[in-house]
Amino acid sequence: MPQVIGTAGHVDHGKSALIQALTGIDPDRLAEEKARGLTIDLGFAWTTLPSGREVGFVDVPGHERFVHNMLAGVGGIGCALFVVDASEGWRPQSAEHLAILDLLGVPAGVVALTKVDRVDAATRDRVAAEVAERLRSTTLAGAELVATAAPSGVGVAALAAALDAALDRLGEPPDRGRPRLPVDRVFTMRGSGTVVTGTLSGGSLRAEGEAELLPSGRRVRIRGLQGHGRPLAEATPARRVAVNLAGVATDEVARGDVLVLPGQWAATGVADVRLRCLASAPGPLRPRGAYLVYAGAAESAARLQPLDAAEVRPGGDALVRLHLERPLVLDVFEPLVLRDSGRDETVGGGLVLDPFPPGVVRGVAARVRRTEELEAREAAGRAGLLERVLAERGAVPLADLPRLAAVAPDRLPALPAPGPPGRSDPAAAAPSVVRSRTLAWARTTWEAAEAAVLEAVRRQHRSDPSAPGLPAQAARAAALDPGRPAPDRRPARSSAPGSDPAWPAWPAAAGNEVVEALVAAGRLVADGPVVRLPGHAERLDPAQLALRERVEQAVDEAGVGLLGDAALAELGADRKATAQLVRMGVLVAVGPGGYLGRSALERAVETLRRSFPDGRPFAATEAKEALGTTRRTAIPLLEHLDRTGVTIRDGDLRRLTRHAG
């Protein structure tokens, strides 16, 4: 199992010399570094430890002016080689580097006490005791300390064994099927083109595969992979990798970019985090401060928006929204580091809780709600993230769910359909998430949306019993409203998704898919442009019954003769009443503003069938004479029969279809 070890410690404490003694590789690759004897940028080396385990090393600069380079190298390490010069002891960059490792949560490490050949035993023991005390409240507490003198080889073998033992305590690096390679170096190789390097995590990359560079979104092809100087067909997590890319020039890639598989990751400009302020920080972290955020190999200026406190005091932590100047590719529960850009010092760090936070947080109620959501995320952890995403958002397109839930698309668990109300096994726990045709839902949200639609339809039936049902558009809108409490002083909830910026807009398909499911389950009936409850029938009041009788008498008297809007108005039928009579089958609209009685239409078709049997063609004039009506009625009637498939027109002639009448 490969692992990556990163160095840390004050400038000139012997980090690079120790790496060279362990690996035989000089990590200082720049001519300026060799000339000055000072590490300026990241260096890389590798070796095989006594156990046979291959490890890569990232050697970082120790000078305070190059902390940004140091941060680009330690973001993906699993183990730290913390170096302290026995002759100098604890120094300022010792403290800052240790704080960074602690903020990043580096879980394992070994302390190398270097240059012990220059001090006596008492000094060595005193410095060792001080280092152990400094580590006591950090993630490196209890790390083994090894006395070394690299030039003479003192302690080098013991250091390799100690690193082996530290790595034994690490678990297998997670492979979630979502590889991510933060780019920490870009160069050109003659005959190959662009090469990027980084520490791979989260999944595997394969040679000749397609990939994507973020935040630009540029698609590239992986020509080849190399690890520890050897070509690889596949690169696995927790190893240093060099990737030869096709489709991009070296000046189109930079440190801080991220290589991923297409569609699995996205850059973000906003993230909600649990932010911790170092006890040694000169003051609280405030919204007006000037800060730099470091994650992976990238950095970005950031503005802080506290959520559960006005500021983050030294030694404390709080929930904060980061507004990033440069989009970053962040994973949920990923650690990051915060530096004060004015003072040029590390002041804090934190854990990403939501790299794609929904909605705008304004006002006390919105901050309280968001705080509760983020605390629930912390408690749920990665295992409960999918449920938390849906609890926060209500409904999410299935295509977006892997990104929001930080899971590879092919590892997304199968989501059940909602199922009928009232399960056959009441003792069985209902799934907390369900799916409709294109969306994933929190079950409680889905059930609330269904209930809201059904109640809206019932309310329509109660308020207007004579109406056929609720317009489908209104039913869809009703589904979008439930379970979205109003923020302070909002007078009423709006049925338009996204009308409250504190809540994420629901997908456009949400309302439609709730209504679809209710119809499919037989809990609603789709009746043209409306939906209704099963068994609902239009009920007429006495005035409407009297109107129906008057209209039925009028159409009987008219025979095969049209009644227009004016004639119906004289009978007391306005447009709404006329539409109702059409729905009830009393009238048939055969043309704009022209109506026949249903029975009169049926008799007319039967008359035509007798007059022109066996598909015999006939002209409009012949039909008019057979029906004993006027041209004003015959033409609209025949055109209606054409539209409804009773007759087929061929030029000036028509014939009845086989099933006419």
C-alpha positions as CSV (number, residue, x, y, z in Angstrom):
1,M,0.0,0.0,0.0
2,P,1.7,3.2,-1.1
3,Q,1.7,6.3,1.1
4,V,2.9,9.9,0.9
5,I,5.1,11.4,3.6
6,G,5.6,15.2,3.8
7,T,8.3,17.0,5.7
8,A,7.8,19.9,8.0
9,G,9.9,22.1,10.1
10,H,12.0,25.3,10.4
11,V,14.3,26.5,7.6
12,D,17.8,24.9,7.6
13,H,16.9,22.2,10.1
14,G,18.0,19.5,7.6
15,K,14.8,18.3,6.0
16,S,16.2,17.9,2.5
17,A,19.4,16.3,3.7
18,L,17.3,13.8,5.7
19,I,15.3,12.9,2.6
20,Q,18.4,12.4,0.5
21,A,19.8,10.1,3.2
22,L,16.6,8.1,3.3
23,T,16.1,7.8,-0.5
24,G,19.3,8.6,-2.3
25,I,17.5,11.4,-4.2
26,D,18.3,15.1,-3.7
27,P,14.8,16.7,-3.5
28,D,16.2,20.2,-4.3
29,R,15.7,20.3,-8.0
30,L,16.1,24.0,-8.8
31,A,19.5,25.4,-9.6
32,E,18.8,28.3,-7.3
33,E,18.1,25.9,-4.4
34,K,21.4,24.1,-5.0
35,A,23.3,27.3,-5.2
36,R,21.8,28.8,-2.1
37,G,21.5,25.6,-0.1
38,L,17.9,26.6,0.6
39,T,14.7,24.8,-0.3
40,I,12.4,27.3,-2.2
41,D,9.8,25.1,-3.8
42,L,8.5,21.6,-3.4
43,G,10.8,18.7,-3.9
44,F,10.0,15.0,-4.5
45,A,11.6,11.7,-3.8
46,W,10.7,8.1,-3.1
47,T,12.0,4.9,-1.6
48,T,11.1,1.5,-0.3
49,L,11.0,1.1,3.5
50,P,12.2,-2.0,5.4
51,S,8.7,-3.5,5.3
52,G,8.8,-3.4,1.5
53,R,6.3,-0.5,1.4
54,E,6.8,2.1,-1.3
55,V,6.6,5.7,-0.1
56,G,6.8,9.0,-1.8
57,F,8.2,12.1,-0.1
58,V,7.2,15.7,-0.5
59,D,9.9,18.0,0.8
60,V,8.7,21.4,1.7
61,P,10.5,24.7,2.2
62,G,10.9,25.9,5.8
63,H,11.4,29.6,5.2
64,E,8.5,31.8,6.3
65,R,8.5,33.5,2.9
66,F,7.6,30.1,1.2
67,V,4.8,28.9,3.5
68,H,2.4,29.1,0.5
69,N,4.7,26.5,-1.3
70,M,4.7,24.4,1.8
71,L,0.9,24.4,1.9
72,A,0.7,23.3,-1.7
73,G,2.7,20.1,-0.8
74,V,1.2,18.9,2.5
75,G,-2.5,18.9,1.6
76,G,-2.6,15.3,0.6
77,I,-0.1,13.6,2.9
78,G,-1.0,10.8,5.3
79,C,2.2,11.0,7.4
80,A,4.5,13.8,8.5
81,L,8.2,13.8,9.0
82,F,8.6,16.6,11.4
83,V,12.2,17.9,11.6
84,V,13.7,19.8,14.5
85,D,17.4,20.8,14.7
86,A,18.9,19.6,18.0
87,S,21.3,22.5,18.0
88,E,18.7,25.2,17.4
89,G,15.7,23.7,19.1
90,W,12.1,24.9,18.6
91,R,11.9,27.9,16.1
92,P,9.0,30.0,14.7
93,Q,8.5,27.9,11.6
94,S,8.5,24.8,13.7
95,A,5.4,26.2,15.4
96,E,3.7,27.4,12.2
97,H,4.4,24.1,10.4
98,L,3.1,22.1,13.3
99,A,-0.1,24.2,13.5
100,I,-0.6,23.6,9.8
101,L,-0.2,19.8,10.2
102,D,-2.7,19.9,13.1
103,L,-5.2,22.0,11.2
104,L,-5.0,19.5,8.3
105,G,-5.5,16.6,10.7
106,V,-2.4,14.7,9.5
107,P,-3.0,11.5,11.4
108,A,0.5,10.1,11.7
109,G,4.0,11.3,12.0
110,V,7.6,10.8,13.2
111,V,9.9,13.5,14.7
112,A,13.4,13.6,13.4
113,L,15.8,15.3,15.8
114,T,18.6,16.3,13.4
115,K,22.2,17.3,13.8
116,V,22.5,15.4,17.1
117,D,26.2,15.0,16.4
118,R,26.6,18.8,17.1
119,V,25.1,18.7,20.7
120,D,25.7,16.9,23.9
121,A,23.3,14.4,25.4
122,A,21.7,16.8,27.8
123,T,20.9,19.3,25.1
124,R,19.5,16.6,22.9
125,D,17.3,15.3,25.7
126,R,16.1,18.9,26.6
127,V,15.2,19.6,23.0
128,A,13.4,16.2,22.7
129,A,11.4,16.9,25.8
130,E,10.4,20.4,24.5
131,V,9.3,18.9,21.2
132,A,7.2,16.2,22.8
133,E,5.5,18.9,24.9
134,R,4.8,21.0,21.9
135,L,3.2,18.1,20.1
136,R,1.1,17.1,23.1
137,S,-2.2,18.8,22.1
138,T,-1.9,18.1,18.4
139,T,-2.6,15.2,16.0
140,L,1.1,14.3,16.2
141,A,0.9,13.8,20.0
142,G,3.0,10.8,21.0
143,A,4.9,10.6,17.7
144,E,8.1,8.6,17.9
145,L,11.2,10.8,18.1
146,V,14.4,9.6,16.4
147,A,17.8,11.2,16.8
148,T,19.6,11.6,13.5
149,A,22.7,13.0,11.8
150,A,22.1,12.7,8.1
151,P,25.6,13.2,6.7
152,S,27.0,10.5,8.8
153,G,24.0,8.2,8.6
154,V,23.3,8.2,12.3
155,G,19.7,7.2,13.0
156,V,18.7,6.9,9.3
157,A,17.8,3.2,9.5
158,A,15.9,3.8,12.8
159,L,14.0,6.7,11.2
160,A,13.0,4.4,8.2
161,A,11.7,1.8,10.7
162,A,9.8,4.4,12.7
163,L,8.2,5.7,9.5
164,D,7.2,2.1,8.7
165,A,5.6,1.7,12.1
166,A,3.7,5.0,11.9
167,L,2.3,4.0,8.5
168,D,1.3,0.7,9.9
169,R,-1.2,2.6,12.0
170,L,-2.9,4.2,9.0
171,G,-5.8,2.4,7.4
172,E,-6.2,1.7,3.7
173,P,-6.5,5.0,1.8
174,P,-10.2,5.4,0.8
175,D,-11.1,4.6,-2.8
176,R,-14.5,6.2,-3.4
177,G,-14.3,6.0,-7.2
178,R,-13.8,9.8,-7.4
179,P,-10.1,10.4,-8.1
180,R,-8.8,13.9,-7.5
181,L,-5.2,15.1,-8.2
182,P,-4.4,18.6,-7.0
183,V,-1.7,19.8,-9.4
184,D,1.4,21.0,-7.5
185,R,3.8,21.0,-10.5
186,V,3.6,21.5,-14.2
187,F,6.4,21.0,-16.7
188,T,7.1,19.9,-20.3
189,M,8.8,16.7,-21.1
190,R,10.5,16.5,-24.5
191,G,8.6,14.1,-26.8
192,S,5.7,13.8,-24.4
193,G,4.3,17.3,-23.8
194,T,2.5,18.5,-20.7
195,V,3.1,16.7,-17.5
196,V,1.4,17.5,-14.2
197,T,2.2,16.0,-10.8
198,G,0.3,15.7,-7.5
199,T,-0.8,13.4,-4.7
200,L,-3.7,11.3,-5.8
201,S,-6.7,10.7,-3.5
202,G,-10.2,9.3,-3.6
203,G,-9.9,6.9,-6.6
204,S,-7.8,5.6,-9.4
205,L,-6.6,7.1,-12.7
206,R,-5.9,5.0,-15.8
207,A,-3.7,5.5,-18.7
208,E,-5.5,6.5,-21.9
209,G,-8.5,7.6,-20.0
210,E,-10.4,10.8,-20.4
211,A,-10.1,13.4,-17.6
212,E,-11.0,17.0,-16.8
213,L,-9.1,19.9,-15.5
214,L,-10.8,22.2,-13.0
215,P,-11.8,24.9,-12.5
216,S,-11.5,25.5,-16.2
217,G,-13.5,22.5,-17.2
218,R,-11.0,21.6,-20.0
219,R,-11.3,18.0,-21.2
220,V,-7.9,16.2,-21.6
221,R,-6.7,12.7,-22.3
222,I,-4.2,10.9,-20.0
223,R,-1.4,9.7,-22.3
224,G,0.5,8.0,-19.6
225,L,1.1,7.7,-15.8
226,Q,4.3,7.4,-13.9
227,G,4.9,6.8,-10.2
228,H,8.3,6.6,-8.4
229,G,10.1,6.7,-11.8
230,R,8.1,3.8,-13.3
231,P,5.3,3.8,-15.9
232,L,1.9,2.8,-14.5
233,A,-1.2,1.4,-16.2
234,E,-3.2,2.6,-13.2
235,A,-2.5,4.9,-10.3
236,T,-4.2,4.2,-7.0
237,P,-4.9,6.6,-4.1
238,A,-2.3,7.9,-1.7
239,R,0.6,8.0,-4.0
240,R,2.6,10.6,-5.9
241,V,1.7,10.5,-9.6
242,A,3.1,12.2,-12.7
243,V,0.4,12.4,-15.5
244,N,1.2,13.1,-19.1
245,L,-1.7,15.0,-20.6
246,A,-2.8,15.4,-24.2
247,G,-5.1,18.3,-25.2
248,V,-3.6,21.0,-23.1
249,A,-0.5,23.2,-23.2
250,T,1.7,23.8,-20.1
251,D,0.7,27.4,-20.0
252,E,-3.0,26.3,-19.7
253,V,-2.4,24.5,-16.5
254,A,-1.2,25.9,-13.2
255,R,-0.5,24.8,-9.6
256,G,-3.8,24.6,-7.8
257,D,-5.7,23.2,-10.8
258,V,-7.3,19.8,-10.1
259,L,-7.3,16.7,-12.4
260,V,-10.5,14.7,-12.1
261,L,-12.7,12.3,-14.1
262,P,-15.3,14.1,-16.2
263,G,-18.5,15.2,-14.5
264,Q,-17.5,13.9,-11.0
265,W,-16.4,17.1,-9.4
266,A,-17.1,20.8,-9.7
267,A,-15.4,24.0,-8.5
268,T,-17.2,26.2,-6.0
269,G,-17.0,29.8,-5.0
270,V,-18.8,29.4,-1.7
271,A,-18.4,26.8,1.1
272,D,-19.8,26.3,4.6
273,V,-17.1,25.3,7.1
274,R,-16.4,24.7,10.7
275,L,-13.6,27.3,11.2
276,R,-11.1,27.2,14.0
277,C,-9.0,30.1,15.1
278,L,-5.6,29.2,16.5
279,A,-5.0,30.1,20.1
280,S,-1.8,31.8,19.0
281,A,-3.7,34.1,16.5
282,P,-3.2,37.8,17.2
283,G,-7.0,38.4,17.2
284,P,-10.4,37.0,16.3
285,L,-11.3,36.0,12.7
286,R,-13.7,38.7,11.5
287,P,-15.8,39.3,8.4
288,R,-13.7,42.3,7.5
289,G,-10.4,40.5,7.7
290,A,-8.2,39.8,4.6
291,Y,-7.6,36.1,4.4
292,L,-6.2,33.4,2.1
293,V,-7.7,29.9,2.1
294,Y,-5.5,26.9,1.2
295,A,-7.0,23.6,0.1
296,G,-5.1,20.9,-1.8
297,A,-2.5,22.7,-3.8
298,A,-4.7,25.8,-4.4
299,E,-5.1,29.1,-2.7
300,S,-7.8,31.8,-2.9
301,A,-8.6,35.0,-1.2
302,A,-11.7,34.6,0.9
303,R,-14.3,36.7,2.8
304,L,-15.8,35.3,6.0
305,Q,-19.5,35.3,6.8
306,P,-20.0,34.0,10.3
307,L,-23.2,31.9,10.8
308,D,-23.4,31.2,14.5
309,A,-21.2,33.9,16.0
310,A,-20.1,37.4,15.1
311,E,-16.4,36.4,15.1
312,V,-14.2,33.4,15.8
313,R,-12.1,34.0,18.9
314,P,-8.6,32.6,19.4
315,G,-8.8,29.1,20.6
316,G,-12.4,28.8,19.5
317,D,-14.4,27.6,16.5
318,A,-17.5,28.6,14.7
319,L,-19.6,27.9,11.6
320,V,-18.6,30.2,8.8
321,R,-19.5,30.7,5.1
322,L,-16.5,31.3,2.9
323,H,-16.9,33.4,-0.2
324,L,-14.0,32.6,-2.4
325,E,-12.4,34.9,-4.9
326,R,-11.1,31.9,-7.0
327,P,-13.2,28.8,-7.4
328,L,-11.8,25.8,-5.6
329,V,-12.4,22.1,-5.9
330,L,-13.4,21.0,-2.4
331,D,-14.6,17.7,-0.9
332,V,-17.0,17.5,2.0
333,F,-15.1,17.0,5.3
334,E,-11.9,18.2,3.7
335,P,-9.5,20.2,5.9
336,L,-8.3,23.6,4.9
337,V,-5.9,26.3,6.2
338,L,-6.6,30.0,6.7
339,R,-3.8,32.6,6.7
340,D,-4.0,36.3,7.4
341,S,-2.8,37.9,4.1
342,G,-1.9,41.2,5.8
343,R,0.2,39.6,8.5
344,D,1.3,36.7,6.3
345,E,0.7,34.2,9.1
346,T,-1.4,31.1,9.7
347,V,-4.3,32.1,11.9
348,G,-6.7,29.1,11.6
349,G,-8.2,26.4,9.5
350,G,-11.2,24.2,9.4
351,L,-13.3,21.4,7.9
352,V,-15.5,21.8,4.8
353,L,-19.0,20.8,5.7
354,D,-20.8,21.8,2.5
355,P,-18.9,22.8,-0.7
356,F,-22.2,23.6,-2.4
357,P,-24.4,25.4,0.2
358,P,-28.0,26.0,-0.8
359,G,-29.5,29.4,-0.6
360,V,-28.4,32.8,0.7
361,V,-28.1,33.2,4.4
362,R,-29.7,36.5,5.6
363,G,-31.3,37.3,8.9
364,V,-31.4,35.5,12.2
365,A,-33.8,32.8,11.2
366,A,-31.8,31.8,8.1
367,R,-28.6,31.7,10.2
368,V,-30.2,29.5,12.9
369,R,-31.6,27.2,10.3
370,R,-28.3,26.9,8.4
371,T,-26.5,26.3,11.7
372,E,-28.8,23.4,12.6
373,E,-28.3,21.9,9.1
374,L,-24.5,22.1,9.4
375,E,-24.5,20.6,12.9
376,A,-26.6,17.8,11.6
377,R,-24.1,17.2,8.8
378,E,-21.3,17.0,11.3
379,A,-23.2,14.5,13.3
380,A,-24.2,12.4,10.3
381,G,-20.7,12.2,8.8
382,R,-20.0,11.0,5.3
383,A,-22.2,7.9,5.8
384,G,-25.3,10.0,6.3
385,L,-24.5,12.7,3.8
386,L,-27.0,11.7,1.1
387,E,-29.9,11.9,3.6
388,R,-28.6,15.3,4.8
389,V,-28.4,16.7,1.3
390,L,-32.0,15.8,0.6
391,A,-33.2,17.0,4.1
392,E,-31.7,20.4,3.3
393,R,-32.8,20.7,-0.3
394,G,-36.0,18.7,-0.3
395,A,-35.6,17.5,-3.9
396,V,-32.5,17.2,-6.1
397,P,-32.1,16.1,-9.7
398,L,-30.7,12.6,-9.8
399,A,-28.0,13.9,-12.2
400,D,-26.7,16.3,-9.5
401,L,-27.0,14.0,-6.5
402,P,-23.6,12.3,-6.8
403,R,-21.8,15.7,-6.8
404,L,-23.8,17.0,-3.9
405,A,-23.5,13.8,-1.9
406,A,-19.8,13.3,-2.7
407,V,-20.2,9.9,-4.2
408,A,-19.3,8.4,-7.6
409,P,-22.3,8.0,-9.9
410,D,-21.8,4.3,-10.1
411,R,-21.7,4.0,-6.3
412,L,-24.9,6.0,-5.7
413,P,-27.2,3.6,-3.8
414,A,-30.4,2.6,-5.5
415,L,-33.3,4.8,-4.3
416,P,-36.8,3.3,-4.0
417,A,-39.9,4.7,-5.5
418,P,-42.2,6.3,-2.9
419,G,-44.7,3.5,-2.9
420,P,-48.4,3.6,-1.9
421,P,-49.5,5.2,1.3
422,G,-49.8,2.7,4.2
423,R,-47.1,0.1,3.8
424,S,-48.1,-3.6,3.9
425,D,-45.6,-4.1,6.7
426,P,-46.2,-1.3,9.2
427,A,-43.2,-2.5,11.3
428,A,-40.8,-2.0,8.4
429,A,-38.9,1.2,8.5
430,A,-39.7,3.5,5.5
431,P,-36.7,4.6,3.5
432,S,-35.6,8.1,4.4
433,V,-35.0,9.0,0.7
434,V,-37.1,8.2,-2.4
435,R,-37.0,8.9,-6.1
436,S,-39.5,10.1,-8.7
437,R,-38.8,10.0,-12.4
438,T,-35.8,12.4,-12.5
439,L,-35.5,13.5,-8.9
440,A,-34.4,12.3,-5.5
441,W,-36.4,13.4,-2.5
442,A,-36.3,13.3,1.3
443,R,-39.3,11.1,2.1
444,T,-40.8,13.6,4.5
445,T,-40.6,16.3,1.7
446,W,-42.2,13.9,-0.8
447,E,-45.0,13.0,1.5
448,A,-45.6,16.7,2.4
449,A,-45.7,17.6,-1.3
450,E,-48.2,14.8,-2.1
451,A,-50.4,15.9,0.8
452,A,-50.2,19.5,-0.3
453,V,-51.4,18.6,-3.8
454,L,-54.3,16.4,-2.5
455,E,-55.4,19.1,-0.1
456,A,-55.3,21.7,-2.8
457,V,-57.6,19.5,-5.0
458,R,-59.9,18.8,-2.0
459,R,-60.1,22.5,-1.3
460,Q,-61.0,23.2,-5.0
461,H,-63.8,20.6,-4.8
462,R,-65.2,22.1,-1.6
463,S,-65.1,25.7,-2.9
464,D,-66.4,25.0,-6.4
465,P,-68.2,21.6,-6.5
466,S,-69.4,22.4,-10.0
467,A,-65.8,22.7,-11.3
468,P,-64.3,19.5,-12.9
469,G,-61.2,19.8,-10.7
470,L,-58.1,21.8,-10.0
471,P,-56.1,23.1,-13.0
472,A,-53.0,20.9,-13.3
473,Q,-50.7,23.9,-13.2
474,A,-52.1,24.9,-9.8
475,A,-51.7,21.3,-8.6
476,R,-48.0,21.4,-9.6
477,A,-47.5,24.7,-7.8
478,A,-49.1,23.3,-4.6
479,A,-46.4,20.6,-4.6
480,L,-43.6,23.1,-4.4
481,D,-44.6,24.8,-1.2
482,P,-44.7,22.3,1.7
483,G,-42.1,22.2,4.4
484,R,-40.4,25.4,3.6
485,P,-40.8,27.7,6.6
486,A,-40.9,31.4,6.1
487,P,-38.0,33.6,7.4
488,D,-38.6,36.6,9.7
489,R,-41.3,39.0,8.6
490,R,-42.1,37.2,5.4
491,P,-45.9,37.6,5.1
492,A,-46.7,34.4,3.4
493,R,-45.0,31.5,1.7
494,S,-44.9,31.7,-2.1
495,S,-45.6,28.8,-4.3
496,A,-42.9,29.8,-6.7
497,P,-39.7,27.9,-6.0
498,G,-36.7,30.1,-5.3
499,S,-38.9,33.1,-4.3
500,D,-37.1,33.0,-0.9
501,P,-33.3,33.3,-1.5
502,A,-32.7,31.6,1.8
503,W,-34.1,28.4,0.3
504,P,-32.7,26.6,-2.7
505,A,-35.0,26.7,-5.8
506,W,-36.6,23.3,-6.4
507,P,-36.0,21.6,-9.7
508,A,-38.6,22.7,-12.3
509,A,-39.8,19.1,-12.7
510,A,-40.7,18.7,-9.0
511,G,-44.3,19.7,-9.1
512,N,-45.0,17.8,-12.3
513,E,-43.5,14.6,-11.0
514,V,-45.5,14.7,-7.8
515,V,-48.7,15.1,-9.7
516,E,-47.6,12.4,-12.2
517,A,-47.0,10.0,-9.3
518,L,-50.4,10.7,-7.7
519,V,-52.2,10.1,-11.0
520,A,-50.2,6.9,-11.7
521,A,-51.1,5.6,-8.2
522,G,-54.8,6.3,-8.8
523,R,-54.9,8.9,-6.0
524,L,-55.8,11.6,-8.6
525,V,-57.4,11.5,-12.0
526,A,-56.1,13.6,-14.9
527,D,-59.1,15.0,-16.7
528,G,-57.9,17.2,-19.6
529,P,-56.3,20.3,-18.1
530,V,-57.5,19.6,-14.6
531,V,-56.9,16.9,-11.9
532,R,-59.6,15.6,-9.6
533,L,-60.1,13.1,-6.8
534,P,-61.4,9.7,-7.9
535,G,-65.2,9.7,-7.7
536,H,-65.5,13.4,-7.9
537,A,-68.4,14.5,-10.1
538,E,-69.6,18.0,-10.9
539,R,-72.6,18.8,-8.7
540,L,-75.1,21.4,-9.8
541,D,-76.9,23.8,-7.6
542,P,-80.7,24.5,-8.3
543,A,-79.9,27.5,-10.5
544,Q,-77.4,25.4,-12.6
545,L,-79.9,22.6,-12.9
546,A,-82.6,25.0,-14.1
547,L,-80.1,26.4,-16.7
548,R,-79.3,22.9,-17.9
549,E,-83.0,22.1,-18.4
550,R,-83.5,25.3,-20.4
551,V,-80.4,24.6,-22.6
552,E,-81.5,20.9,-23.2
553,Q,-84.9,22.1,-24.3
554,A,-83.4,24.7,-26.6
555,V,-81.1,22.2,-28.3
556,D,-83.9,19.7,-28.7
557,E,-86.0,22.4,-30.4
558,A,-83.0,23.5,-32.6
559,G,-82.4,19.9,-33.9
560,V,-79.4,20.0,-36.2
561,G,-79.0,23.7,-35.9
562,L,-76.3,25.6,-34.1
563,L,-76.7,27.6,-31.0
564,G,-74.3,30.6,-30.7
565,D,-72.9,32.4,-27.7
566,A,-75.6,35.0,-27.9
567,A,-78.4,32.5,-27.9
568,L,-76.9,30.7,-24.9
569,A,-76.4,34.0,-23.1
570,E,-80.1,34.7,-23.5
571,L,-80.8,31.4,-21.8
572,G,-78.5,32.5,-18.9
573,A,-75.3,30.6,-19.9
574,D,-72.1,32.7,-19.6
575,R,-68.8,31.3,-20.8
576,K,-68.1,29.4,-17.6
577,A,-71.6,27.8,-17.6
578,T,-71.2,27.0,-21.3
579,A,-67.9,25.3,-20.7
580,Q,-69.5,23.3,-17.9
581,L,-72.3,22.2,-20.1
582,V,-69.8,21.0,-22.7
583,R,-67.9,19.0,-20.1
584,M,-71.1,17.4,-19.0
585,G,-72.0,16.4,-22.5
586,V,-75.1,18.6,-22.9
587,L,-73.4,20.6,-25.6
588,V,-70.7,19.9,-28.2
589,A,-68.6,22.8,-29.5
590,V,-68.4,22.1,-33.2
591,G,-66.8,25.5,-34.1
592,P,-65.9,28.8,-32.6
593,G,-69.0,30.1,-30.9
594,G,-71.2,27.3,-32.3
595,Y,-72.7,24.4,-30.3
596,L,-74.9,21.4,-31.0
597,G,-76.7,19.2,-28.5
598,R,-74.9,15.9,-28.0
599,S,-78.0,13.9,-29.0
600,A,-78.5,16.1,-32.1
601,L,-74.9,15.4,-33.1
602,E,-75.3,11.7,-32.7
603,R,-78.5,11.8,-34.8
604,A,-76.7,13.8,-37.5
605,V,-74.0,11.2,-37.8
606,E,-76.5,8.4,-37.9
607,T,-78.4,10.2,-40.7
608,L,-75.2,10.6,-42.7
609,R,-74.4,6.9,-42.3
610,R,-77.8,5.9,-43.6
611,S,-77.6,8.4,-46.5
612,F,-74.1,7.6,-47.6
613,P,-73.4,4.0,-46.8
614,D,-70.3,1.9,-47.5
615,G,-67.9,4.9,-47.7
616,R,-69.8,6.6,-50.5
617,P,-68.4,10.1,-51.1
618,F,-70.6,13.1,-50.7
619,A,-70.4,16.8,-51.1
620,A,-71.2,19.4,-48.4
621,T,-74.4,20.3,-50.3
622,E,-75.6,16.7,-50.2
623,A,-74.9,16.5,-46.5
624,K,-76.8,19.7,-45.9
625,E,-79.8,18.4,-47.8
626,A,-79.6,15.0,-46.0
627,L,-79.6,16.7,-42.6
628,G,-82.3,19.2,-43.5
629,T,-80.2,22.1,-42.1
630,T,-78.5,25.2,-43.3
631,R,-75.1,25.8,-44.8
632,R,-74.3,27.9,-41.6
633,T,-74.7,24.6,-39.6
634,A,-73.5,22.0,-42.1
635,I,-70.0,23.4,-42.8
636,P,-68.9,23.8,-39.1
637,L,-70.5,20.4,-38.4
638,L,-68.6,18.7,-41.2
639,E,-65.3,20.3,-40.2
640,H,-65.9,19.1,-36.7
641,L,-66.5,15.6,-38.0
642,D,-63.2,15.9,-40.0
643,R,-61.3,16.9,-36.9
644,T,-62.7,14.1,-34.8
645,G,-62.1,11.4,-37.5
646,V,-65.7,10.7,-38.3
647,T,-65.3,11.8,-41.9
648,I,-62.3,12.0,-44.2
649,R,-62.1,14.9,-46.6
650,D,-60.7,14.6,-50.1
651,G,-61.0,17.9,-52.0
652,D,-64.6,18.9,-52.1
653,L,-65.8,15.4,-51.2
654,R,-66.0,13.5,-47.9
655,R,-66.7,10.0,-46.8
656,L,-67.5,8.4,-43.5
657,T,-64.9,6.3,-41.8
658,R,-65.6,2.6,-41.2
659,H,-66.4,3.3,-37.5
660,A,-68.5,6.4,-38.1
661,G,-71.6,6.7,-36.0
